Amino acid sequence: MATADLLSMDSKKTADKQKALDSALAQIERQFGKGSIMKLGQEGAVQDIKASSTGSLGLDIALGIGGLPMGRIVEIYGPESSGKTTLTLHCVAEQQKAGGVCAFVDAEHALDPTYAKKLGVDLDELLISQPDTGEQALEITDTLVRSGAVNMVIVDSVAALTPKSELEGDMGDSSVGVQARLMSQAMRKLTGSISRSNCMVIFINQIRMKIGVMFGSPETTTGGNALKFYSSVRLDIRRIGALKDRDEVVGNHTRVKVVKNKVAAPFKQVEFDIMYGEGISKMGELLDLGVAAGVVDKSGSWFSYGDERIGQGRENAKGFLRENVQMALEIEDKIRAAHGLDFDMPEHERKEDDDILEA
């Protein structure tokens, strides 16, 4: 009898708790609108994270979801001439190919339209702004994101977002922490509208050195710590070597490390070639990733795919794949399948790739 009483008391308490919860949820929905709170497993609560390709197959694989996440903040940083803007322009080109609208907030006033076009960016459809102050740049970014009509916004770069107070002051005036406060406020304002509009905002950042660091890396990024916390993905890009054709330097060998990743496993590294005037070398990636996945065989300096020899030496093999588009697409499909990525590309994208398959 005592056990039955205890059970009925427990069920009454549970019913009272459920009633109180339903009442609280109803009040929240009345006050803030329908959909302001819901159960995570409920239909329409959280969609699968959509990704936009980076233009590098290896980096798409390393990111775990097939590219950079939409509706999130992304930071790309590295030393000078490491390929930050090149990688970002590839992201823009891929988003445009998928039918997205992109905007480029050029705070550095250094965007080269000719180079951007070579990387596959549609200049006629790219929105560009060259703001005078950091506040203006972030206000423009906020307006674009809130519009809900833009899929990707690039800010190049955080270091060039000069606060108005600093511009109006004299040379040599101390303005400690002003840029960090500006970025912190911007992150607080932007993060909600970025998620609602499903727009990706990519911040390019520069590296500075901390003074007096005895142990660990003295490197730090500009603009304070807020961006580090709010970013879902942080990419560290470095130039690790030069690519030469005889004595002439024709490109850079580049390493990208996924320093932070909130949507998949972090700390993965990928290496690829950036060719001058052409951008990320797709053929070079297909060879490297193909060998790693067992799709392409390498014996000595010879590369072969199935029973067919592709070429002796990396450059000859790249040239062969450039001419044999169908084989290159087959290898890419098999690499994507080996890493569990969606390899059934839309027909229009395949046609684009036929024209854009690069060095």
LINQUI-V401791 format. One record per pair of residues at least 12 apart in sequence whose C-alpha atoms are under 10 Angstrom apart, sorted by the first residue. I is the first residue (numbers start at 1). GAP is how many residues later the second one is. Records with the same first field share a line. If there is no record, write none. Layout:
I->GAP + GAP
This chain:
25->12 + 13
49->16 + 19 + 20 + 21 + 22 + 23 + 149 + 214
50->15 + 16 + 17 + 18 + 19 + 20 + 21 + 148
51->12 + 13 + 14 + 15 + 16 + 17 + 18 + 19 + 20 + 44 + 149
52->13 + 14 + 15 + 16 + 17 + 18 + 39 + 40 + 42 + 43 + 46 + 48 + 99 + 100 + 148
53->12 + 13 + 14 + 15 + 16 + 37 + 38 + 39 + 40 + 41 + 42 + 45
54->12 + 13 + 14 + 33 + 34 + 35 + 36 + 37 + 38 + 39 + 40 + 41
55->12 + 32 + 33 + 34 + 35 + 36 + 37 + 38 + 39 + 40 + 64 + 224 + 225 + 226 + 227
56->31 + 34 + 35 + 38 + 214 + 215 + 216 + 217 + 224 + 225 + 226 + 229 + 230
57->213 + 215 + 223 + 225 + 228 + 229 + 232 + 275 + 278 + 279
58->198 + 211 + 212 + 213 + 214 + 224 + 227 + 228 + 230 + 231 + 277 + 278
59->176 + 196 + 197 + 198 + 199 + 209 + 210 + 211 + 212 + 213 + 226
60->210 + 276 + 281
61->207 + 209 + 274 + 275 + 278 + 279 + 280
62->194 + 195 + 196 + 202 + 203 + 204 + 205 + 206 + 207 + 208 + 277
63->170 + 172 + 194 + 195 + 197 + 198 + 199 + 200 + 201 + 202 + 203 + 204 + 205 + 206 + 207
64->197 + 199 + 200 + 201 + 202 + 204 + 275 + 276 + 277
65->198 + 199 + 200 + 275 + 276 + 277
66->270 + 273 + 274 + 275 + 276
67->24
68->23 + 132 + 134 + 164 + 165 + 193 + 195
69->129 + 130 + 131 + 132 + 163 + 164 + 192 + 193 + 194
70->81 + 82 + 124 + 125 + 127 + 128 + 129 + 130 + 131
71->74 + 80 + 81 + 120 + 121 + 122 + 123 + 124 + 125 + 126 + 127 + 128 + 129 + 130 + 161
72->80 + 119 + 120 + 122 + 123 + 124 + 125 + 126 + 127 + 128 + 129 + 130 + 158 + 159 + 160 + 161 + 190
73->80 + 114 + 117 + 118 + 121 + 122 + 126 + 127 + 128 + 129 + 130 + 154 + 155 + 156 + 157 + 158 + 159 + 160 + 161
74->80 + 126 + 127 + 128 + 129 + 130 + 153 + 154 + 156 + 157 + 158 + 159 + 160 + 161 + 186 + 187
75->79 + 80 + 83 + 126 + 127 + 128 + 129 + 130 + 152 + 153 + 155 + 156 + 157 + 158 + 159 + 160 + 161 + 184 + 185
76->12 + 80 + 81 + 126 + 127 + 128 + 129 + 130 + 155 + 157 + 158 + 159 + 160 + 161 + 180 + 182 + 183
77->80 + 81 + 126 + 127 + 128 + 129 + 130 + 143 + 144 + 145 + 157 + 158 + 159 + 160 + 161 + 179
78->126 + 127 + 128 + 129 + 130 + 141 + 142 + 143 + 157 + 158 + 159 + 160 + 161 + 178
79->126 + 127 + 128 + 129 + 140 + 157 + 158 + 159 + 160
80->126 + 127 + 158 + 159
81->156 + 157 + 158 + 171
82->154 + 155 + 156 + 157 + 158 + 170 + 171 + 172 + 173 + 174 + 192
83->154 + 155 + 156 + 169 + 170 + 171 + 172 + 173 + 191 + 196 + 197
84->72 + 73 + 120 + 121 + 122 + 151 + 152 + 153 + 154 + 172
85->26 + 31 + 69 + 71 + 72 + 119
86->29 + 30 + 33 + 188 + 192 + 193 + 194
87->32 + 150 + 187 + 192 + 193
88->16 + 28 + 66 + 67 + 68 + 114 + 115 + 116
89->15 + 22 + 26 + 27 + 28 + 30 + 31 + 32 + 65 + 190
90->26 + 29 + 30 + 31 + 189 + 190
91->28 + 29 + 30 + 61 + 63 + 111
92->12 + 24 + 27 + 28 + 29 + 30 + 34 + 59 + 60 + 61 + 62
93->23 + 24 + 26 + 27 + 28 + 29 + 30 + 33
94->25 + 26 + 27 + 255
95->26 + 56 + 57
96->24 + 25 + 26 + 29 + 30 + 55 + 56
97->23 + 24 + 25 + 251 + 252 + 255 + 256
98->248 + 250 + 251
99->52
100->25 + 49 + 50 + 51 + 52 + 99
101->24 + 25 + 26 + 48 + 49 + 50 + 51 + 52 + 98
102->19 + 20 + 23 + 24 + 25 + 26 + 42 + 47 + 48 + 49 + 50 + 51 + 52 + 97 + 98 + 99
103->22 + 23 + 24 + 25 + 26 + 38 + 41 + 42 + 47 + 48 + 49 + 50 + 51 + 52 + 98
104->22 + 23 + 24 + 25 + 26 + 37 + 48 + 49 + 50 + 51 + 52 + 97 + 98
105->22 + 23 + 24 + 25 + 26 + 32 + 33 + 35 + 36 + 48 + 49 + 50 + 51 + 52 + 98
106->22 + 23 + 24 + 25 + 26 + 31 + 48 + 49 + 50 + 51 + 54 + 55
107->22 + 23 + 24 + 25 + 26 + 27 + 29 + 30 + 31 + 48 + 49 + 50 + 51 + 52 + 53 + 54 + 55
108->22 + 23 + 24 + 47 + 48 + 49 + 50 + 51 + 52 + 53
109->20 + 21 + 22 + 23 + 47 + 48 + 51
110->20 + 46
111->17 + 19 + 45
114->163
115->161 + 162 + 163 + 164
116->161 + 162 + 163
117->160 + 161
118->159 + 160 + 161 + 238
119->158 + 159 + 160 + 161 + 237 + 239
120->158 + 159 + 232 + 236
127->23 + 26
128->25 + 26
129->12 + 26
130->26
131->30
132->28 + 29 + 30 + 31 + 32 + 35
133->27 + 28 + 29 + 30 + 31 + 32 + 33 + 34
134->24 + 25 + 26 + 27 + 28 + 29 + 30 + 33 + 45 + 48 + 49
135->26 + 27 + 28 + 29 + 44 + 47 + 48 + 51
136->25 + 26 + 27 + 28
137->18 + 19 + 21 + 23 + 24 + 25
138->17 + 20 + 23 + 44 + 45 + 47 + 48 + 49 + 51 + 52
139->47 + 50 + 51
141->12 + 13 + 14 + 45 + 49 + 60
142->44 + 45 + 47 + 48 + 49 + 51 + 52
143->47 + 50
144->50 + 53 + 55
145->45 + 46 + 48 + 49 + 50 + 51 + 52 + 53 + 54 + 55 + 56
146->44 + 46 + 47 + 48 + 50 + 51 + 53
147->46 + 50 + 52
148->45 + 46 + 48 + 49 + 50 + 51
149->48 + 49 + 50
150->47 + 48 + 49 + 50
151->43 + 46 + 47 + 48 + 49 + 50
152->42 + 46 + 47 + 48 + 49 + 50
153->46 + 47 + 48 + 49 + 50
154->46 + 47 + 48 + 49 + 50
155->46 + 47 + 48 + 49 + 50
156->46 + 47 + 48 + 49 + 50
157->45 + 46 + 47 + 48 + 49 + 65
158->21 + 25 + 45 + 46 + 47 + 48 + 63 + 64 + 65 + 69
159->20 + 44 + 45 + 46 + 47 + 48 + 49 + 62 + 63 + 64
160->19 + 44 + 45 + 46 + 62 + 63
161->18 + 21 + 22 + 62
162->16 + 17 + 20
163->12 + 15 + 16 + 17 + 18 + 19 + 20
164->14 + 15
165->13 + 14
166->12 + 13
177->46 + 47
178->45 + 46
179->43 + 44 + 45
180->42 + 43 + 44 + 45 + 46 + 47
181->42 + 43 + 44 + 45
182->41 + 42 + 44
183->39 + 40 + 41 + 42 + 43 + 44
184->39 + 40 + 41 + 42 + 43 + 45 + 46
185->41
186->40 + 41
187->39 + 40 + 42 + 43 + 44
188->38 + 42
190->40
191->39 + 40
201->30
202->29 + 31 + 32
203->24 + 28 + 31
204->31
205->16 + 17 + 18 + 22 + 31
206->14 + 15 + 16 + 17
207->12 + 13 + 14 + 15
208->12 + 13 + 14
209->12 + 13
228->32
229->31
231->29 + 30 + 31
232->28 + 29 + 30 + 31 + 32
233->25 + 26 + 27 + 28 + 29 + 30 + 31 + 33
234->23 + 24 + 25 + 26 + 27 + 28 + 32
235->21 + 22 + 23 + 24 + 25 + 26 + 31 + 32 + 34
236->19 + 20 + 21 + 22 + 23 + 24 + 33
237->17 + 18 + 19 + 20 + 21 + 22 + 32 + 33 + 34
238->14 + 15 + 16 + 17 + 18 + 19 + 33
239->12 + 13 + 14 + 15 + 16 + 17 + 32 + 33 + 34 + 35
240->12 + 13 + 14 + 15 + 16 + 31
241->12 + 13 + 14 + 32
242->12 + 31 + 32 + 33
243->30 + 31 + 32 + 33
245->70
249->26 + 27
250->24 + 25 + 26 + 27
251->22 + 23 + 24 + 25 + 26 + 27 + 28 + 29 + 30
252->20 + 21 + 22 + 23 + 24 + 27 + 28
253->18 + 19 + 20 + 21 + 22 + 27
254->16 + 17 + 18 + 19 + 20 + 26
255->14 + 15 + 16 + 17 + 18
256->12 + 13 + 14 + 15 + 16
257->12 + 13 + 14
258->12
270->15 + 19
271->14 + 17 + 18
272->12 + 13 + 14 + 16 + 17
273->12 + 86
274->85
275->83 + 84
278->78 + 80 + 81
279->79 + 80
280->78 + 79
281->37 + 76 + 77 + 78
282->36 + 39 + 40 + 46 + 50 + 74 + 75 + 76 + 77
283->31 + 32 + 34 + 35 + 36 + 37 + 38 + 39 + 45 + 49 + 74 + 75 + 76
284->30 + 31 + 33 + 34 + 35 + 37 + 74 + 75
285->33 + 47 + 74
286->32 + 35 + 42 + 43 + 45 + 46 + 49
287->16 + 17 + 18 + 23 + 27 + 30 + 31 + 34 + 41 + 44 + 45
288->26
289->42 + 43 + 46 + 47
290->15 + 41 + 42 + 44 + 45 + 46 + 48
291->12 + 13 + 14 + 44
292->43
293->41 + 42 + 43 + 45 + 46
294->40 + 41 + 44
295->35 + 36 + 37 + 39 + 40 + 43
296->13 + 14 + 35 + 38 + 39
297->12 + 13
298->12 + 14 + 15
299->13
300->12 + 13
301->12 + 13 + 16
302->12 + 14 + 15
303->13 + 14 + 15
304->13
305->22 + 23 + 26
310->14 + 17
315->44
318->40 + 41
319->39 + 40
321->36 + 37 + 38
322->32 + 34 + 35 + 36 + 37
323->34
324->30
325->28 + 29 + 30 + 32
326->28
328->26 + 29
329->14 + 21 + 24 + 25 + 28
330->13
333->12
